[in-house]
Amino acid sequence: MFIIAEAGVNHNADISIAEKLIIEAANAGADAIKFQAAIPSLVCIKNSPLAEYQKNNNSEDQLKLLSELHLPLEKYKYLRDFSLEKGIEFMCSAFDCESLDYINNLGVRVHKIASGEITHYPFLQKVASYNKPTIVSTGMATLNEVENCYNLLLRNGLDSSNIILMHCTTNYPTDFEDVNLLAIRTMSKKFNCPIGYSDHTIGNEISIAALALGCSYFEKHFTLDKNMEGPDHKASLSIDELNDYVKKLRKVFLSFGDGIKKPFGKEINNKLIVRRSIFAKKEIKKGDIFNEDNLICKRPSIGIDSMKWNSIIGQKAVKDFNLDEPISL
């Protein structure tokens, strides 16, 4: 299982906040922290409209909003180094080809394609050419669009073993009725690759359900303060919630075991105590015939297994048995 603590742009273009986010993600036990990198003028045109979840901010359009939130590219080298120092993997979703090249040249191990880029043809070609593990968020996409993206990546050099698809609903926060978790099963059947879940719901229940459906990669936004200015803070986890999120996912994952139905741990000892074996229901003399009147199944399981009842009935006692003495042959 791989858990990504999504910082995104919740640093509000402040390096000191980004540092604190890295520290908190590492302390929570996340596998990676992920930021977002973009040159806003390469992402959208002037007067590009805001999405609904972005409209609570003071910006009139996407270009202005993104310009206020994104760090200069050169700052990500420092954040990569700071992440390594704190013992957590650095990741960064790029939103344009120039930013993508910069992030790749930092030596990141894993690339992340945001949902909005799943139909960004030149961008997908460039990501594929690196042939690194690549996580693809599929928010807003139909199954056909996911398949087109998947095949495009393969055609342009990305090995199928390097593709991870993330189910996602691109709304912040996502209403429970819009989650459509069963799409995870659909994608698992369709694509020969790991499936993950990028969770934009409030709370951690849906991620736990996604884990039960077979997801192995998880991503969740978090923030230092939900009341900060910015489009993602209110739908993000607090630091305490992030810690709880990681702990609960790991507990549930640990509980899955190996899938083999067998007794575990203390069950092995309990089995001897609470299972039954065949005992003398009353005094039995040597040569008596075992029958339902003189035999009984009781705890503990220290004698003949009670499932052998029928094979014992009708046999002769080879010795005397006292009341509650385990039967032997």
C-alpha positions, 0 to 999 in steps of 0.5 A: 500500500502507498499513501500520498499526502497531497499538499497540492497548493495548500502552501499558498506560495509560502515556502515556510508553509510547504516545509511544515506540510512536509514535516507533518506528512512525514510525522503522519507516516505517509509514504510520499508528499505531493505538490503541484507545479505549473506555469499558469500562463501555459495552463489556461488563457486569460479570463479562464473561468473558475470551477465551482470549488474555486469560486470562494476565493477573491480571484476572478479567473483561473489564471489569476488564482493559479498565479497567486498559488503556485511557486516558481519552479526552482523552489521545488528542488529545495522542497525535494531536498527538504522532503528527503531530509525528513525521510518522505518521498517527494512527488509533484504533479505538473500541469504543463510540459515545461514544468513536467520536464523540470520535475522529471529532471529533479529525479523524482521516482514517480510521476502523477498525472492529474485528472485534468491532464488525462486528455492532454495529448502532448503532455501524456506523450512526454510523461510516457517517454520517461517510462517511470512509475506513473499514477493517473487520476481519472476524475471526470473521465469515462471508461473510454477516455481512461482507455484512450489515455492508457493506450496512448501511454503504452504507445509512447513508451510507458511500460504497462508495469509502470501504470497505476490508475486512480479512481477519482471524483473531481469535486472538492469536497465530493458528495458521497452519492457521487463517489461511485466506488464500484467503478474501481471494480470496473477498472480492475477488470478492464486494465491489467494494472494496480488501481488506487483511489484519490479521495476528495470526500470528507472523512476517511470512510470511503478510502477504507471502503476503497481499500476493501475493494482492492485499491493499493494506492491512496491520495488525500489532500491535507492542510495546516489550517482549513480556514486558510485562503485557497480552493482546497483547504476546506476539503482537506484533512487537518493534521490530526485527521491526516494522522488518523487517516494513515493509521486507519488505512494501515490497520485495515490493510494489516487486517487483510492477511494472506487470504488463506483461511486458517487459524491465526495467533491466539486462535491456535490456543483457543482452538484447543480450549473451545473445540470439543472431543469425545468423553465418557458420559458415564462410567464405561466398562471394558467391552461395553459398546460405545453409543449415544447413551454413554458418550458425549462431546465436551470441551476441551479438545484433548481427545478424539475429535468429535467429528469422528463421532460416527466412527466411534459409535458401535466400537467396543471399549478397550478399557474402563472409562470414568465419567468425563474421561476422554475416549481412546481406542 
